[in-house]
């Protein structure tokens, strides 16, 4: 994991812990949406890569 990724992970954890206190819930949900979008994109790319095999 790159230093930027580690810093982002730490930031995300901080946001989640703040969210437990009822703060910054929108930031946590935005981050979740971003991660979900990234996951979808990865799945699409994988599907495109393996499509010729089918």
C-alpha positions in Angstrom: 0.0 0.0 0.0 1.3 3.4 -0.9 1.9 6.1 1.8 -1.1 8.0 0.3 -3.3 4.9 0.6 -2.2 4.5 4.2 -3.0 8.1 5.0 -6.3 7.8 3.3 -7.1 4.7 5.3 -6.2 6.5 8.5 -8.5 9.4 7.5 -11.3 7.0 6.7 -11.0 5.3 10.1 -11.1 8.7 11.8 -14.2 9.6 9.8 -15.9 6.3 10.8 -15.0 6.8 14.5 -16.4 10.4 14.3 -19.5 9.0 12.6 -20.1 6.8 15.7 -20.4 10.1 17.6 -23.0 11.3 15.0 -20.6 13.6 13.2 -19.5 13.8 9.6 -22.0 11.0 8.6 -22.2 12.5 5.1 -18.4 12.2 4.7 -18.5 8.6 5.6 -21.3 7.9 3.2 -19.5 9.8 0.5 -16.4 7.7 1.1 -18.5 4.5 1.0 -20.0 5.6 -2.3 -16.6 6.3 -3.7 -15.3 2.8 -2.6 -18.4 1.2 -4.0 -17.9 3.0 -7.3 -14.3 1.9 -7.4 -15.3 -1.7 -6.7 -17.9 -1.6 -9.5 -15.3 -0.2 -11.9 -12.9 -2.9 -11.0 -15.5 -5.6 -11.5 -16.4 -4.1 -15.0 -12.7 -4.1 -16.0 -12.2 -7.7 -14.8 -15.4 -8.7 -16.8 -14.1 -6.9 -19.9 -10.6 -8.6 -19.5 -12.1 -12.1 -19.2 -14.9 -11.7 -21.8 -12.7 -13.0 -24.7 -12.3 -16.3 -22.7 -16.0 -17.0 -22.7 
